[in-house]
Amino acid sequence: MIASNSAFTYVYIKVVSGANATDFLQVKIAGNVVFKVRVGEFAFFPLYNSLAITAESYGGATTVEYGFWSI
């Protein structure tokens, strides 16, 4: 869960590599599947605070870089 004093938190997720080219990361916000990020793709989006964000790798293991900022 991401919490801060501002109204939004900005989230960055990138799938750097995977065991296979078809692997992907499924991203859920507040328990709902929102999108998937494939190997080599990234996502940058605003998120209301106090929402839980989770991600699961599908296909094979993936290497992910991520960050979040509150402004």
PyMOL Python script that loads the backbone (N, CA, C, O; Angstrom):
from pymol import cmd

cmd.read_pdbstr("""\
ATOM      1  N   MET A   1       0.847  -1.160   0.000  1.00  0.00           N
ATOM      2  CA  MET A   1       0.000   0.000   0.000  1.00  0.00           C
ATOM      3  C   MET A   1       0.897   1.229   0.000  1.00  0.00           C
ATOM      4  O   MET A   1       1.913   1.265   0.694  1.00  0.00           O
ATOM      5  N   ILE A   2       0.519   2.230  -0.778  1.00  0.00           N
ATOM      6  CA  ILE A   2       1.284   3.462  -0.881  1.00  0.00           C
ATOM      7  C   ILE A   2       0.546   4.532  -0.083  1.00  0.00           C
ATOM      8  O   ILE A   2      -0.641   4.767  -0.307  1.00  0.00           O
ATOM      9  N   ALA A   3       1.231   5.165   0.826  1.00  0.00           N
ATOM     10  CA  ALA A   3       0.605   6.220   1.633  1.00  0.00           C
ATOM     11  C   ALA A   3       1.518   7.430   1.679  1.00  0.00           C
ATOM     12  O   ALA A   3       2.738   7.297   1.772  1.00  0.00           O
ATOM     13  N   SER A   4       0.921   8.612   1.613  1.00  0.00           N
ATOM     14  CA  SER A   4       1.694   9.849   1.720  1.00  0.00           C
ATOM     15  C   SER A   4       0.755  10.970   2.121  1.00  0.00           C
ATOM     16  O   SER A   4      -0.432  10.747   2.360  1.00  0.00           O
ATOM     17  N   ASN A   5       1.294  12.171   2.192  1.00  0.00           N
ATOM     18  CA  ASN A   5       0.495  13.334   2.575  1.00  0.00           C
ATOM     19  C   ASN A   5      -0.112  14.054   1.381  1.00  0.00           C
ATOM     20  O   ASN A   5      -0.922  14.961   1.570  1.00  0.00           O
ATOM     21  N   SER A   6       0.247  13.687   0.174  1.00  0.00           N
ATOM     22  CA  SER A   6      -0.299  14.359  -1.008  1.00  0.00           C
ATOM     23  C   SER A   6      -1.480  13.570  -1.560  1.00  0.00           C
ATOM     24  O   SER A   6      -1.718  12.431  -1.157  1.00  0.00           O
ATOM     25  N   ALA A   7      -2.211  14.173  -2.476  1.00  0.00           N
ATOM     26  CA  ALA A   7      -3.403  13.535  -3.038  1.00  0.00           C
ATOM     27  C   ALA A   7      -3.052  12.369  -3.966  1.00  0.00           C
ATOM     28  O   ALA A   7      -3.796  11.391  -4.044  1.00  0.00           O
ATOM     29  N   PHE A   8      -1.930  12.472  -4.663  1.00  0.00           N
ATOM     30  CA  PHE A   8      -1.530  11.429  -5.606  1.00  0.00           C
ATOM     31  C   PHE A   8      -0.116  10.961  -5.327  1.00  0.00           C
ATOM     32  O   PHE A   8       0.718  11.700  -4.805  1.00  0.00           O
ATOM     33  N   THR A   9       0.126   9.735  -5.684  1.00  0.00           N
ATOM     34  CA  THR A   9       1.469   9.186  -5.736  1.00  0.00           C
ATOM     35  C   THR A   9       1.692   8.757  -7.182  1.00  0.00           C
ATOM     36  O   THR A   9       0.792   8.193  -7.805  1.00  0.00           O
ATOM     37  N   TYR A  10       2.869   9.015  -7.717  1.00  0.00           N
ATOM     38  CA  TYR A  10       3.183   8.631  -9.086  1.00  0.00           C
ATOM     39  C   TYR A  10       3.999   7.351  -9.055  1.00  0.00           C
ATOM     40  O   TYR A  10       4.980   7.249  -8.318  1.00  0.00           O
ATOM     41  N   VAL A  11       3.593   6.374  -9.857  1.00  0.00           N
ATOM     42  CA  VAL A  11       4.188   5.048  -9.834  1.00  0.00           C
ATOM     43  C   VAL A  11       4.844   4.747 -11.183  1.00  0.00           C
ATOM     44  O   VAL A  11       4.286   5.044 -12.239  1.00  0.00           O
ATOM     45  N   TYR A  12       6.027   4.159 -11.127  1.00  0.00           N
ATOM     46  CA  TYR A  12       6.771   3.739 -12.320  1.00  0.00           C
ATOM     47  C   TYR A  12       7.047   2.246 -12.186  1.00  0.00           C
ATOM     48  O   TYR A  12       7.541   1.796 -11.153  1.00  0.00           O
ATOM     49  N   ILE A  13       6.729   1.475 -13.227  1.00  0.00           N
ATOM     50  CA  ILE A  13       7.001   0.041 -13.260  1.00  0.00           C
ATOM     51  C   ILE A  13       7.580  -0.294 -14.638  1.00  0.00           C
ATOM     52  O   ILE A  13       7.026   0.110 -15.660  1.00  0.00           O
ATOM     53  N   LYS A  14       8.686  -1.027 -14.664  1.00  0.00           N
ATOM     54  CA  LYS A  14       9.265  -1.478 -15.927  1.00  0.00           C
ATOM     55  C   LYS A  14       9.673  -2.940 -15.795  1.00  0.00           C
ATOM     56  O   LYS A  14      10.303  -3.331 -14.813  1.00  0.00           O
ATOM     57  N   VAL A  15       9.309  -3.742 -16.790  1.00  0.00           N
ATOM     58  CA  VAL A  15       9.750  -5.132 -16.847  1.00  0.00           C
ATOM     59  C   VAL A  15      11.044  -5.142 -17.662  1.00  0.00           C
ATOM     60  O   VAL A  15      11.026  -5.019 -18.887  1.00  0.00           O
ATOM     61  N   VAL A  16      12.145  -5.288 -16.967  1.00  0.00           N
ATOM     62  CA  VAL A  16      13.464  -5.207 -17.590  1.00  0.00           C
ATOM     63  C   VAL A  16      13.755  -6.446 -18.419  1.00  0.00           C
ATOM     64  O   VAL A  16      14.235  -6.346 -19.548  1.00  0.00           O
ATOM     65  N   SER A  17      13.463  -7.621 -17.858  1.00  0.00           N
ATOM     66  CA  SER A  17      13.724  -8.858 -18.590  1.00  0.00           C
ATOM     67  C   SER A  17      12.817  -9.959 -18.069  1.00  0.00           C
ATOM     68  O   SER A  17      12.195  -9.836 -17.014  1.00  0.00           O
ATOM     69  N   GLY A  18      12.759 -11.045 -18.846  1.00  0.00           N
ATOM     70  CA  GLY A  18      11.968 -12.197 -18.452  1.00  0.00           C
ATOM     71  C   GLY A  18      12.649 -13.467 -18.909  1.00  0.00           C
ATOM     72  O   GLY A  18      13.567 -13.432 -19.729  1.00  0.00           O
ATOM     73  N   ALA A  19      12.199 -14.583 -18.378  1.00  0.00           N
ATOM     74  CA  ALA A  19      12.752 -15.871 -18.790  1.00  0.00           C
ATOM     75  C   ALA A  19      12.445 -16.126 -20.265  1.00  0.00           C
ATOM     76  O   ALA A  19      13.230 -16.764 -20.965  1.00  0.00           O
ATOM     77  N   ASN A  20      11.294 -15.623 -20.735  1.00  0.00           N
ATOM     78  CA  ASN A  20      10.864 -15.762 -22.135  1.00  0.00           C
ATOM     79  C   ASN A  20      10.384 -14.401 -22.626  1.00  0.00           C
ATOM     80  O   ASN A  20      10.005 -13.544 -21.827  1.00  0.00           O
ATOM     81  N   ALA A  21      10.401 -14.207 -23.928  1.00  0.00           N
ATOM     82  CA  ALA A  21       9.940 -12.944 -24.496  1.00  0.00           C
ATOM     83  C   ALA A  21       8.447 -12.715 -24.283  1.00  0.00           C
ATOM     84  O   ALA A  21       7.984 -11.577 -24.359  1.00  0.00           O
ATOM     85  N   THR A  22       7.689 -13.775 -24.018  1.00  0.00           N
ATOM     86  CA  THR A  22       6.238 -13.654 -23.849  1.00  0.00           C
ATOM     87  C   THR A  22       5.825 -13.451 -22.388  1.00  0.00           C
ATOM     88  O   THR A  22       4.631 -13.335 -22.113  1.00  0.00           O
ATOM     89  N   ASP A  23       6.765 -13.406 -21.447  1.00  0.00           N
ATOM     90  CA  ASP A  23       6.430 -13.192 -20.039  1.00  0.00           C
ATOM     91  C   ASP A  23       5.868 -11.790 -19.843  1.00  0.00           C
ATOM     92  O   ASP A  23       6.182 -10.874 -20.603  1.00  0.00           O
ATOM     93  N   PHE A  24       5.035 -11.631 -18.818  1.00  0.00           N
ATOM     94  CA  PHE A  24       4.499 -10.310 -18.516  1.00  0.00           C
ATOM     95  C   PHE A  24       4.185 -10.193 -17.038  1.00  0.00           C
ATOM     96  O   PHE A  24       4.155 -11.182 -16.306  1.00  0.00           O
ATOM     97  N   LEU A  25       3.954  -8.971 -16.620  1.00  0.00           N
ATOM     98  CA  LEU A  25       3.608  -8.649 -15.248  1.00  0.00           C
ATOM     99  C   LEU A  25       2.166  -8.159 -15.239  1.00  0.00           C
ATOM    100  O   LEU A  25       1.833  -7.205 -15.942  1.00  0.00           O
ATOM    101  N   GLN A  26       1.316  -8.794 -14.459  1.00  0.00           N
ATOM    102  CA  GLN A  26      -0.079  -8.370 -14.336  1.00  0.00           C
ATOM    103  C   GLN A  26      -0.175  -7.457 -13.110  1.00  0.00           C
ATOM    104  O   GLN A  26       0.220  -7.844 -12.010  1.00  0.00           O
ATOM    105  N   VAL A  27      -0.699  -6.251 -13.304  1.00  0.00           N
ATOM    106  CA  VAL A  27      -0.764  -5.254 -12.235  1.00  0.00           C
ATOM    107  C   VAL A  27      -2.204  -5.093 -11.772  1.00  0.00           C
ATOM    108  O   VAL A  27      -3.117  -4.921 -12.580  1.00  0.00           O
ATOM    109  N   LYS A  28      -2.392  -5.152 -10.445  1.00  0.00           N
ATOM    110  CA  LYS A  28      -3.704  -4.966  -9.838  1.00  0.00           C
ATOM    111  C   LYS A  28      -3.672  -3.729  -8.949  1.00  0.00           C
ATOM    112  O   LYS A  28      -2.702  -3.492  -8.228  1.00  0.00           O
ATOM    113  N   ILE A  29      -4.744  -2.946  -9.011  1.00  0.00           N
ATOM    114  CA  ILE A  29      -4.907  -1.802  -8.129  1.00  0.00           C
ATOM    115  C   ILE A  29      -6.195  -2.014  -7.356  1.00  0.00           C
ATOM    116  O   ILE A  29      -7.261  -2.200  -7.943  1.00  0.00           O
ATOM    117  N   ALA A  30      -6.091  -1.984  -6.041  1.00  0.00           N
ATOM    118  CA  ALA A  30      -7.222  -2.228  -5.138  1.00  0.00           C
ATOM    119  C   ALA A  30      -7.884  -3.577  -5.440  1.00  0.00           C
ATOM    120  O   ALA A  30      -9.103  -3.710  -5.341  1.00  0.00           O
ATOM    121  N   GLY A  31      -7.068  -4.579  -5.812  1.00  0.00           N
ATOM    122  CA  GLY A  31      -7.565  -5.928  -6.061  1.00  0.00           C
ATOM    123  C   GLY A  31      -8.120  -6.175  -7.442  1.00  0.00           C
ATOM    124  O   GLY A  31      -8.504  -7.303  -7.752  1.00  0.00           O
ATOM    125  N   ASN A  32      -8.176  -5.150  -8.291  1.00  0.00           N
ATOM    126  CA  ASN A  32      -8.710  -5.283  -9.651  1.00  0.00           C
ATOM    127  C   ASN A  32      -7.578  -5.282 -10.672  1.00  0.00           C
ATOM    128  O   ASN A  32      -6.683  -4.438 -10.619  1.00  0.00           O
ATOM    129  N   VAL A  33      -7.624  -6.224 -11.593  1.00  0.00           N
ATOM    130  CA  VAL A  33      -6.623  -6.256 -12.665  1.00  0.00           C
ATOM    131  C   VAL A  33      -6.823  -5.027 -13.536  1.00  0.00           C
ATOM    132  O   VAL A  33      -7.916  -4.783 -14.048  1.00  0.00           O
ATOM    133  N   VAL A  34      -5.758  -4.259 -13.696  1.00  0.00           N
ATOM    134  CA  VAL A  34      -5.854  -3.007 -14.448  1.00  0.00           C
ATOM    135  C   VAL A  34      -5.128  -3.100 -15.786  1.00  0.00           C
ATOM    136  O   VAL A  34      -5.659  -2.673 -16.811  1.00  0.00           O
ATOM    137  N   PHE A  35      -3.923  -3.652 -15.783  1.00  0.00           N
ATOM    138  CA  PHE A  35      -3.170  -3.769 -17.035  1.00  0.00           C
ATOM    139  C   PHE A  35      -2.051  -4.777 -16.873  1.00  0.00           C
ATOM    140  O   PHE A  35      -1.790  -5.275 -15.778  1.00  0.00           O
ATOM    141  N   LYS A  36      -1.393  -5.069 -17.994  1.00  0.00           N
ATOM    142  CA  LYS A  36      -0.206  -5.908 -17.947  1.00  0.00           C
ATOM    143  C   LYS A  36       0.932  -5.189 -18.654  1.00  0.00           C
ATOM    144  O   LYS A  36       0.723  -4.407 -19.581  1.00  0.00           O
ATOM    145  N   VAL A  37       2.138  -5.477 -18.189  1.00  0.00           N
ATOM    146  CA  VAL A  37       3.345  -4.864 -18.733  1.00  0.00           C
ATOM    147  C   VAL A  37       4.224  -5.999 -19.237  1.00  0.00           C
ATOM    148  O   VAL A  37       4.601  -6.886 -18.471  1.00  0.00           O
ATOM    149  N   ARG A  38       4.548  -5.970 -20.524  1.00  0.00           N
ATOM    150  CA  ARG A  38       5.374  -7.021 -21.130  1.00  0.00           C
ATOM    151  C   ARG A  38       6.856  -6.683 -21.019  1.00  0.00           C
ATOM    152  O   ARG A  38       7.223  -5.561 -20.669  1.00  0.00           O
ATOM    153  N   VAL A  39       7.692  -7.653 -21.315  1.00  0.00           N
ATOM    154  CA  VAL A  39       9.147  -7.458 -21.263  1.00  0.00           C
ATOM    155  C   VAL A  39       9.532  -6.285 -22.164  1.00  0.00           C
ATOM    156  O   VAL A  39       9.155  -6.242 -23.335  1.00  0.00           O
ATOM    157  N   GLY A  40      10.282  -5.338 -21.609  1.00  0.00           N
ATOM    158  CA  GLY A  40      10.721  -4.155 -22.343  1.00  0.00           C
ATOM    159  C   GLY A  40       9.768  -2.979 -22.245  1.00  0.00           C
ATOM    160  O   GLY A  40      10.119  -1.877 -22.668  1.00  0.00           O
ATOM    161  N   GLU A  41       8.576  -3.171 -21.703  1.00  0.00           N
ATOM    162  CA  GLU A  41       7.599  -2.090 -21.573  1.00  0.00           C
ATOM    163  C   GLU A  41       7.668  -1.476 -20.178  1.00  0.00           C
ATOM    164  O   GLU A  41       8.214  -2.063 -19.244  1.00  0.00           O
ATOM    165  N   PHE A  42       7.088  -0.254 -20.065  1.00  0.00           N
ATOM    166  CA  PHE A  42       7.007   0.383 -18.759  1.00  0.00           C
ATOM    167  C   PHE A  42       5.664   1.079 -18.623  1.00  0.00           C
ATOM    168  O   PHE A  42       4.955   1.294 -19.606  1.00  0.00           O
ATOM    169  N   ALA A  43       5.329   1.426 -17.393  1.00  0.00           N
ATOM    170  CA  ALA A  43       4.107   2.174 -17.093  1.00  0.00           C
ATOM    171  C   ALA A  43       4.459   3.267 -16.091  1.00  0.00           C
ATOM    172  O   ALA A  43       5.253   3.048 -15.176  1.00  0.00           O
ATOM    173  N   PHE A  44       3.869   4.435 -16.265  1.00  0.00           N
ATOM    174  CA  PHE A  44       4.029   5.552 -15.339  1.00  0.00           C
ATOM    175  C   PHE A  44       2.649   6.152 -15.172  1.00  0.00           C
ATOM    176  O   PHE A  44       2.054   6.598 -16.152  1.00  0.00           O
ATOM    177  N   PHE A  45       2.122   6.175 -13.951  1.00  0.00           N
ATOM    178  CA  PHE A  45       0.745   6.617 -13.754  1.00  0.00           C
ATOM    179  C   PHE A  45       0.548   7.213 -12.365  1.00  0.00           C
ATOM    180  O   PHE A  45       1.278   6.878 -11.432  1.00  0.00           O
ATOM    181  N   PRO A  46      -0.455   8.111 -12.228  1.00  0.00           N
ATOM    182  CA  PRO A  46      -0.801   8.635 -10.907  1.00  0.00           C
ATOM    183  C   PRO A  46      -1.727   7.649 -10.202  1.00  0.00           C
ATOM    184  O   PRO A  46      -2.511   6.947 -10.841  1.00  0.00           O
ATOM    185  N   LEU A  47      -1.624   7.610  -8.889  1.00  0.00           N
ATOM    186  CA  LEU A  47      -2.434   6.682  -8.100  1.00  0.00           C
ATOM    187  C   LEU A  47      -2.921   7.404  -6.858  1.00  0.00           C
ATOM    188  O   LEU A  47      -2.142   8.056  -6.162  1.00  0.00           O
ATOM    189  N   TYR A  48      -4.224   7.284  -6.580  1.00  0.00           N
ATOM    190  CA  TYR A  48      -4.736   7.830  -5.328  1.00  0.00           C
ATOM    191  C   TYR A  48      -4.036   7.156  -4.165  1.00  0.00           C
ATOM    192  O   TYR A  48      -3.767   5.956  -4.207  1.00  0.00           O
ATOM    193  N   ASN A  49      -3.744   7.914  -3.141  1.00  0.00           N
ATOM    194  CA  ASN A  49      -3.090   7.343  -1.963  1.00  0.00           C
ATOM    195  C   ASN A  49      -3.981   6.326  -1.283  1.00  0.00           C
ATOM    196  O   ASN A  49      -5.201   6.346  -1.445  1.00  0.00           O
ATOM    197  N   SER A  50      -3.374   5.451  -0.534  1.00  0.00           N
ATOM    198  CA  SER A  50      -4.021   4.403   0.252  1.00  0.00           C
ATOM    199  C   SER A  50      -4.635   3.294  -0.597  1.00  0.00           C
ATOM    200  O   SER A  50      -5.380   2.472  -0.065  1.00  0.00           O
ATOM    201  N   LEU A  51      -4.352   3.244  -1.886  1.00  0.00           N
ATOM    202  CA  LEU A  51      -4.778   2.119  -2.716  1.00  0.00           C
ATOM    203  C   LEU A  51      -3.649   1.099  -2.759  1.00  0.00           C
ATOM    204  O   LEU A  51      -2.482   1.452  -2.929  1.00  0.00           O
ATOM    205  N   ALA A  52      -4.008  -0.151  -2.607  1.00  0.00           N
ATOM    206  CA  ALA A  52      -3.005  -1.217  -2.666  1.00  0.00           C
ATOM    207  C   ALA A  52      -2.696  -1.540  -4.119  1.00  0.00           C
ATOM    208  O   ALA A  52      -3.608  -1.655  -4.938  1.00  0.00           O
ATOM    209  N   ILE A  53      -1.417  -1.687  -4.443  1.00  0.00           N
ATOM    210  CA  ILE A  53      -1.001  -2.084  -5.785  1.00  0.00           C
ATOM    211  C   ILE A  53      -0.174  -3.364  -5.650  1.00  0.00           C
ATOM    212  O   ILE A  53       0.763  -3.435  -4.855  1.00  0.00           O
ATOM    213  N   THR A  54      -0.539  -4.366  -6.441  1.00  0.00           N
ATOM    214  CA  THR A  54       0.184  -5.637  -6.440  1.00  0.00           C
ATOM    215  C   THR A  54       0.482  -6.024  -7.879  1.00  0.00           C
ATOM    216  O   THR A  54      -0.181  -5.567  -8.809  1.00  0.00           O
ATOM    217  N   ALA A  55       1.487  -6.873  -8.048  1.00  0.00           N
ATOM    218  CA  ALA A  55       1.845  -7.336  -9.389  1.00  0.00           C
ATOM    219  C   ALA A  55       2.294  -8.785  -9.311  1.00  0.00           C
ATOM    220  O   ALA A  55       2.941  -9.200  -8.350  1.00  0.00           O
ATOM    221  N   GLU A  56       1.939  -9.550 -10.340  1.00  0.00           N
ATOM    222  CA  GLU A  56       2.309 -10.953 -10.424  1.00  0.00           C
ATOM    223  C   GLU A  56       2.922 -11.237 -11.783  1.00  0.00           C
ATOM    224  O   GLU A  56       2.439 -10.754 -12.807  1.00  0.00           O
ATOM    225  N   SER A  57       3.987 -12.022 -11.785  1.00  0.00           N
ATOM    226  CA  SER A  57       4.643 -12.403 -13.023  1.00  0.00           C
ATOM    227  C   SER A  57       3.946 -13.623 -13.616  1.00  0.00           C
ATOM    228  O   SER A  57       3.623 -14.573 -12.904  1.00  0.00           O
ATOM    229  N   TYR A  58       3.720 -13.586 -14.922  1.00  0.00           N
ATOM    230  CA  TYR A  58       3.091 -14.713 -15.624  1.00  0.00           C
ATOM    231  C   TYR A  58       4.007 -15.208 -16.724  1.00  0.00           C
ATOM    232  O   TYR A  58       4.674 -14.416 -17.390  1.00  0.00           O
ATOM    233  N   GLY A  59       4.038 -16.511 -16.914  1.00  0.00           N
ATOM    234  CA  GLY A  59       4.873 -17.143 -17.926  1.00  0.00           C
ATOM    235  C   GLY A  59       6.137 -17.673 -17.300  1.00  0.00           C
ATOM    236  O   GLY A  59       6.352 -18.884 -17.250  1.00  0.00           O
ATOM    237  N   GLY A  60       6.966 -16.785 -16.827  1.00  0.00           N
ATOM    238  CA  GLY A  60       8.210 -17.141 -16.171  1.00  0.00           C
ATOM    239  C   GLY A  60       8.625 -16.009 -15.256  1.00  0.00           C
ATOM    240  O   GLY A  60       7.901 -15.025 -15.098  1.00  0.00           O
ATOM    241  N   ALA A  61       9.785 -16.153 -14.659  1.00  0.00           N
ATOM    242  CA  ALA A  61      10.288 -15.108 -13.763  1.00  0.00           C
ATOM    243  C   ALA A  61      10.626 -13.851 -14.549  1.00  0.00           C
ATOM    244  O   ALA A  61      11.144 -13.929 -15.663  1.00  0.00           O
ATOM    245  N   THR A  62      10.335 -12.694 -13.970  1.00  0.00           N
ATOM    246  CA  THR A  62      10.661 -11.415 -14.598  1.00  0.00           C
ATOM    247  C   THR A  62      11.501 -10.577 -13.644  1.00  0.00           C
ATOM    248  O   THR A  62      11.403 -10.710 -12.424  1.00  0.00           O
ATOM    249  N   THR A  63      12.324  -9.717 -14.218  1.00  0.00           N
ATOM    250  CA  THR A  63      13.075  -8.744 -13.441  1.00  0.00           C
ATOM    251  C   THR A  63      12.375  -7.406 -13.615  1.00  0.00           C
ATOM    252  O   THR A  63      12.169  -6.941 -14.736  1.00  0.00           O
ATOM    253  N   VAL A  64      12.013  -6.795 -12.500  1.00  0.00           N
ATOM    254  CA  VAL A  64      11.204  -5.573 -12.532  1.00  0.00           C
ATOM    255  C   VAL A  64      11.926  -4.464 -11.784  1.00  0.00           C
ATOM    256  O   VAL A  64      12.509  -4.695 -10.725  1.00  0.00           O
ATOM    257  N   GLU A  65      11.883  -3.250 -12.346  1.00  0.00           N
ATOM    258  CA  GLU A  65      12.314  -2.077 -11.596  1.00  0.00           C
ATOM    259  C   GLU A  65      11.102  -1.222 -11.366  1.00  0.00           C
ATOM    260  O   GLU A  65      10.212  -1.158 -12.214  1.00  0.00           O
ATOM    261  N   TYR A  66      11.054  -0.559 -10.219  1.00  0.00           N
ATOM    262  CA  TYR A  66       9.880   0.234  -9.880  1.00  0.00           C
ATOM    263  C   TYR A  66      10.263   1.381  -8.949  1.00  0.00           C
ATOM    264  O   TYR A  66      11.325   1.371  -8.327  1.00  0.00           O
ATOM    265  N   GLY A  67       9.394   2.344  -8.870  1.00  0.00           N
ATOM    266  CA  GLY A  67       9.574   3.457  -7.958  1.00  0.00           C
ATOM    267  C   GLY A  67       8.246   4.159  -7.764  1.00  0.00           C
ATOM    268  O   GLY A  67       7.325   4.012  -8.568  1.00  0.00           O
ATOM    269  N   PHE A  68       8.157   4.933  -6.675  1.00  0.00           N
ATOM    270  CA  PHE A  68       6.955   5.743  -6.472  1.00  0.00           C
ATOM    271  C   PHE A  68       7.342   7.032  -5.757  1.00  0.00           C
ATOM    272  O   PHE A  68       8.225   7.049  -4.901  1.00  0.00           O
ATOM    273  N   TRP A  69       6.653   8.117  -6.135  1.00  0.00           N
ATOM    274  CA  TRP A  69       6.958   9.439  -5.641  1.00  0.00           C
ATOM    275  C   TRP A  69       5.678  10.165  -5.276  1.00  0.00           C
ATOM    276  O   TRP A  69       4.664  10.051  -5.964  1.00  0.00           O
ATOM    277  N   SER A  70       5.737  10.899  -4.206  1.00  0.00           N
ATOM    278  CA  SER A  70       4.637  11.779  -3.817  1.00  0.00           C
ATOM    279  C   SER A  70       5.153  13.208  -3.908  1.00  0.00           C
ATOM    280  O   SER A  70       6.208  13.539  -3.367  1.00  0.00           O
ATOM    281  N   ILE A  71       4.395  14.043  -4.596  1.00  0.00           N
ATOM    282  CA  ILE A  71       4.824  15.421  -4.801  1.00  0.00           C
ATOM    283  C   ILE A  71       3.857  16.356  -4.117  1.00  0.00           C
ATOM    284  O   ILE A  71       4.035  17.573  -4.167  1.00  0.00           O
TER     285      ILE A  71
END
""", "prot")
cmd.dss("prot")
cmd.show_as("cartoon", "prot")
cmd.util.cbc("prot")
cmd.orient("prot")
